[in-house]
Amino acid sequence: MLHVRLALIALALCLASTGFARERHRDASARPDSARKTESAGNYDYFLLALSWSPTWCKTHPDETEQCGHKGYGFIVHGLWPQYENGGGPQRCATDLQVDRKTAEAALAFMPSRRLINHEWGAHGSCSGLTPAQYFALADRAFAALQTPSELKAPRRDLTMTSAQLRDAFKRANPGLEDNMMKFNCSRGDLVEVRVCLDRDLAPRTCGKRMRNACPSAAEFTIPASR
């Protein structure tokens, strides 16, 4: 009888194990495609150049001494983000490439934070289909090609503007730039970022879907002084 009981227990354990394995397989296959999809590097439609207004960032992140050590920055490059025409963009694509020291030193000229440089490569640059050196060189070119309005070149006093005034200032400085090629981001009444849509050759282009402005449409907002 003991042998029969042991055989029955072994059979029950085997069936339970088989059922558990089958259940795990069913759970995995039931996940939505979005949960199982691996982002593909180089698969995107255009770029979004995000320019961060450094004085706004430094008001709330004074401990970021590399960027906020009273260097008088105005706009810096937050990132050059691959985008899809229908909205959003690929992020954190699989790669073994890392930002080397030489590339990071060069990128500090327009993205003055090593922490930001490494973050942007992992989150966005990895999906560009480029090496880190190529990606940050492209970001440098994009930043250099977009002219900063004269009144926003490291102002020594706080400025107030409306979205329409800021758009006009960028259009005067960049002939060919149109309203639907720019998006603004504000927080707590301050300008945070200017975002410009660029094609793969870095020419301004109409932004894709699901992009919105996050600055007041009519009310004034503040552009903190560079200090």
N, C-alpha and C positions, 0 to 999 in steps of 0.2 A: 504493500500500500504506500509505503514511503516513496518508493521509486515512481509510482504513478502520480503522487502529489507533486514531486519535484519536476516531473515531465510536464504536468499541467501548468505549474508556475513558470517554467521556462517558456512554454508556448505563449502564455499571457504576456510575459515581458517582451517577447519577440513581436507580437501583434501590436502592443502599445508603442514600441519603438518604430515599427513600420508606419503606424498611424501618425505619430509625431512628425516623422520625416515628410510624410505626404502633406501634412498640414502646413509645415514650413514652406514647402514648395508652392502650395496654393497661395499662401500669403504673399510670397515674393512675386508671383506672376500676376497677382491682383493689383499690385501697385500701379498708379497711373504712369503713363509714359514719361511725364515730366520728372518723376522721381527717379527713373532709371536712366534718363538721357544723359549722355556725356557731351559736354560742350565741345564743339569742334573748332580748333584754332584756324583763323583765316576765313571763317564762314560768317560774314556780316556785310552790311550794305554801305555804311558810311561811318564817319567819326563825329563824336561830340567833344569839342574842346571846352573843358571846364576851367574857367579862370576864377580863382578864389581871391576875394578882396582880403588881403592878409591882415590889415588892422582889425577887421571884424572878428576874424578867427582868434587873434591874439588877445582880444578883450576877454575872452572866456577860456583861453588856454595859455596863460602867462608862463606856465612851466615849460612850454615848448621853446626852450632858449635858443635852439639852433635857428628857428624861423623868427622868433619874437624877441630877439635880443637887441631891440632898438636899432634896427638896420635900415629903417625907412622904406620897407617894401610897400608896394601898392598891389597891383595884380601879380599873382604867381600862378603857375600851372598847377591846378589840382589834378587834372588827368586828361588823357586823350582816350576816349572810351569808344570801342567798337559798338555800333548800333544796328538794330534791325529796322527795316522800313515800317513794319507794323508795330513797333514799340519795343522798348527794352533792348537788351543786348547780351551777348555771351559773357560769362564771368568765370574766373578760376578754372581755366582750361588746363588739362594735364600737361605738365612740362617738367623736365629735369634741369632746365636752365635757370640760373640765378644771376642777380645783378652783381657784376664784378666791381672791384674797387675803382678802376679807371672810369667805368661808365657812371657810377654813382657820383664821383667827383665832378664829372662834366655836367651831370643833371642838376647838381646843386645850384647852378647859375640861374635856373628858372623854376626849380622845385626845391626850395632851400630847407629840406628836412629829409634825412636819411630814412626815417621811419615812414614818411609818406612815399618816398621813392620805392622802397621795398613793397609797401602795401599796394601801390598802383601797378607794379609789375605783376604781382600775384593775382590781383583782382581783375585787371583789364589788359595789361600788356601781354599776358600769357595767351590771350585769345586773338592777338593781332596777326599771328603768323610770322612774326619777326623775332629776331634775337633781341635781348635787352638793349644792346648797343644801338641796333637799328631803330627800335621802338622809341627810345628816349631821344635819339637824333631827330626822328620824325616829329616828336612833340616839341622839340626846340624849334624846328622849322615852322611848325604851325603857329607857335607863339610869336616868333619873329615876323611872320607874314601878317598878323593881325595888329593893326596900329591902335595904340591906346590913345583916346582923346586927350588933348593937351591938358584939359582941366583935371584929368584923373591921373596925371603922372606924379604920384606921391604928393598929394596936396598937404599943406602944413596946417590946414584948419578943416573942421568938419564941413561937409557940403550937404545940401539938401536938393533932391531932384525927384521928379516923377518918372514913371516908366517911359512916358513919351519923350521926355527930355533926354533920358539916358539913351534911348534908341536913336534919337536924332544925333546925339554926340558921336555915337559909334558909326553911324552912317556917314556923317561928315568926314570922319577920319578914315573911312574905308569905303570908297566909291564902289558900288555894286552890291554892298551888303543891304539886305532888305529886312523888314520887320519879321517875316516868317522864318528867318534864318537865325534868330536870336531868342533866347529864353533867359529870364532873370529869376534869381532866388533871393528872398529876403527873410530875415528872422528878427522878431522883436523890434521892428522898425528900422533895421540896419540892412544895407546891401551885403549879401553873402557871396554871391557868385554871378558872373555873366557866362552864359553857355552859348557857344556858336557851333552850328552844324556845318561840317566840311565833308566834301567828297574824298575819295581815296587819294586824289591828287592835291588835297588840302585847299581846294577852292570852296568858298562859301556856297551853300546850297540850302534848299528848303528842308526844314526839319521833318522827320517822319512822324508817325502817329503817336498819340498818348504822351505828348510832351506838353507841359503846362508852365505858365508863369506863376511864380510864388512871391511876387512883389505887388503892392497895391496898384490897381489899374489907374487910379486918379490921384489918390493921396500921396503926399511927399514922403520919402523915406530918407534916412541919413546914410551918408558915405563917410565913415569915420576917417579922421586925418591920419596920415602916416607919421609915425614918430620914431 
